[in-house]
């Protein structure tokens, strides 16, 4: 039987953290690499720990580890063997745990907060391909093939002792079912959230209706929350509203900052305003989300503004 780590928070909303990769870039890291933020696990792990710490100080109840793009095939392309790949994946969990423990020890007054959680990030198969497939789906793989891909990485991450898994930016229902099935069959004491990437107000990146994908997860009790991440903020409220009466699980969302990404020039355009982000989060909360944070291009300032409103 598994424990639900969200239960300690009762009915209170949870503040998720913000972006890891773009925050590392903002602090000077070069992530022009197929490993993306996982590259920093090799080169500057202490910086990852500091980013986690800064999000906790900003008010995050949950840290998501820097393992989104970490996979055995991805590390193998870098020439790292299975033992070293396992060490790096588990290091991502340890860094977040260390930051959490330091924050909790440093905080003179916890203001009624519960000790934060560490969620080990499990990115989609498309993240390993490093070609944008997590925003398209349609890999052409069976559920069993996707289970075989995810199983060893999930095993490595769980061995490091995170509070739960953050299975995120999932673009297709078959991959969500693959992950849920791996947990049910091989890791019955583990819990996870599954968060989808969506292309509009109703559908996953591969065109599957979000409602159908979430309905397929109904009987997988280890999946304790479902929602949407790394999608445009304008789509979030309609997507959550469609789920609010259709799922008995917690709803979560952590969209990007609202800036637009140009895949040709690999640059972001537009502006990001922490208070505007927090104001938008009011709509997401009203639409049913009880776990709210940020994805690409959000910062500790965004999370600070969000936490100030949610706990205000």
N, C-alpha and C positions, 0 to 999 in steps of 0.2 A: 504494500500500500504506500502511496506517495503522500508527502506533505505539500500543501499549497503555500508557497512562500508569501503570496499576496495576502493570506488570511490575517497576518499580524497587523496589517494596516486597516482592517475592518472595512467599512464602507467609504473610507476617505479616499480621495483621488490620489494617484501616485504621479510624481514628476519624474519623467524619464530624462536622460541626459540628451546632449546634442551631438553634432557631428564630431567624429574622430578624425577622419582623413583630411577634410578641408581645414580643420583646426590645426592639424600638424603642418599642413602647407602654410597656413598663416604664420606659423612659428618658424618657418624657414626650411622645412623638409621638402625634398624633391620626390614626388610620388609618381613621376612619369615612368611607371613600372607595372608589369603585369601582376605583381604582388600587391600593389597599391599600399595601403597602410601596413600590411603585414611586412613590408620591406623594413619598416622602422623597428619591428621586433628584433631584427638582425642588427641594425645599425645604431639605434638610439632608444633602447627600451625605457630608459629613465624618463624620456620626454613623454612617452605614453602614460607612465605613472602620474606625471605632473598634470596632464590634461584630465585624467580621471579625477584627481584631487580637486582641480579647479571647478569641475562640474559639481562635485559634492558640496564644495563651499558655496556655489551658486544656488544650491537647493535641490539637486537631483536626489531622488530616492533610489534610483537604479542606474548602475553603470553598465554599458554594453561594451564587451571586450573588443580588442583590435584584431579579431580573428575572422572577420567577414570574408576576406579574400584569401584566407589561409587554407590550403588543402594539400594533401599528399602529392597529387600530380603537379600542382603549382610549385611547390618547393622542390620537387624532383627536377623540374625544368631549370631550377637554379643550381642544381648539382648537390642538393641536400638529401641525405638518406632518410629512411623512415624514422630512425631514432631521433635525429636532429629535428625533423619536421614535428614529431610529437613533442619534443622539448619546447619548441617555439610556440606551438599551439597552447600548451599548458602554461607557458610563461605569460601569455596574454591574459589568462585568468588570474595568475598570481599577481601581476602588476595591478589589476583592478582591486583585488583583495587587499593588497598592501596599501593602496591609496585610501580605500574605505577605512581600514583599521587606523591609519594615521589621522585621517579626518576625524574619526570618532574619538580618538584619544586627544586630539588638539582642541576640539570644540569645548569651550568652557560651559556653554549652556546649549543643550540640544533642543530647547524650545518645544519639547513634547514630541520631537521626531523619533521615529523608529530607526534602528541601524539600517543603513542602505543595503540594497541587494546587488549582487553581481550576476549579470546575465551573459552567458557565453554566446557570442554571435555565431550563427550558422548561416552563411550566405548561400545563395542558390547555386546550382550547377553552372549557370550562366556566368557567375562571377569568376569562377575558375577559368572559363574560356577567355575572359578579359576582352570581350568584343561587343559588349552592350547587350548580350542575350538576356540578361535579367530584366530588360525592359521590352522584350519581345516574346520570350517563352518559345514554345514549339521546338524543343530540342531534337525531337524525333527519337527520344528514348522511352522505354517502357517504365512502368512503375518499379519493377524489380531492378532494372538497371540503375535507376535513381536511388533506390534503397541501398544497393551495393556501393554506390558512390558516397552516400552520406554516412553509412554505418561506421567506418573506421574513424572518421573525423569526430563524430559525436562521441564515440568511445573515448578518444583521446581527451576531448574537452571535459567530459563528465568526470574523468579520473582526477582532474585538478580540483574538483569540488565546488563548482559554481552553484548559486542558489537555483538557477533555472537556465534554460536555453532561450535565446532570442533568434528564432528562425525567421529571417527578414528578407524583404524585397523579393518575395516568392512570386513569380510571374504566371504560374499555371497551377490548376487544381491537382494535377497528377503528381507534381512535386510535393505539394502540401500533404497529400495522402501518403506518399512515400516516406516522408519524415515521421508522420504520425504512426505509421505502421512499424517503422524501425523502433520507435520508443515503446510501443505496445508489445512487440515481440522480444526485444533484446534488453530494454532498459525500463522495466515497469515501475521503478521508483523515481524516475526523472519526470520533471514537468517542463513545459515550454509554452511560449507564445508563438503564434504564426501570424506574420504580417505580410500582406500582399502588396505588390506594385500594381497600380491601376492606371489605365490610359485615359479614362473619362469618368463621368459621374456614376457609372454602373458596372464597369467591366474590368477584369484583370488585364494585364498587359497583353496576354495572348487572345483576348476577346471573350473568355469565359465570364459569365455573370458572377459578380462577387457573391451574390446571395447563394448561388449554387455551390460555389467553392466552400463557403462557410457551412452550409447545410451538410456537406459531405463530412465535415469534422465533428458533427454534433455528438456522436457516440464515443469519441476519443477523449476520455475524461482527463488524460494527462495534458491535453492542450487547454490551458486554463485561461487563455485570452486570445482574441483574434482581432485583426484590424488592418490598417493600411499605413505604409510608410513610403518615403522617397517618392512621393507623388505630389503633384502641384497642389498648393493649398486651396485653390478654388474648387477642387473636386472633393475635398474631405468631408464637408458637412453633408452633402447629398449621399455620399457613400455610407457614412455612419448612420444617417437617418434610415437608410434601407435595412440596416442591420439591427437597429435598436429594439425591434420587436421580434426579430427572427433568430436571435442567439441568446442562450442563457449564460454565455461566458462573458467575462469582462471584455469591454471594447477598448482598443488602444489606437493611438495614431501618433505618428511623428513624421510629418511632412518636411519637405525642404523649405528653405527660407523664403521662397517666392521669386527668387532670381531665376532667370532663364539661362539654360546651358546651350552653348553652340558647339555641337559635336565636331564641326569642321575645324574651327579655330581652337577648340578645347578651352574656351573661355566662358565666364559667366557675365551676364549683363542684367542691368536693373539695380534696384537698391534693396537693402535689408534693414529693417527698423525693428529693434527689439520690442518696443511698445506696440507696434502694429502687429507683430507676431503674437504677443500676449493677447491683444484684442481679438485676433482671429481665433485664438484658442477658446475664447468664451463661446463661440459658435460650436466648436467641436465638443465642448463639455455639454452644452445644451442639447446636442445631437446624440448624446449617450456615452461619450468617451470618458473613462475613469482613469486611464493611463495616458498621459500626454507629454510629448517631448519634441525634439527636433531631429532632422536628418541633415542632408547635405547643406553646407554653408551656414548652418546655425552655429551659435557660439555660446560660451558661458553667459554672456550678457542676455541672450535670448532666454536662456533657462532661468536666469535670475529674475527677469521680468515675469516670466510665466509662473515661477514658484511664488513670487510676491502676490500675484493675483489669486492663485489657487488657495493659498493659505491665508490670504488677507482678510 
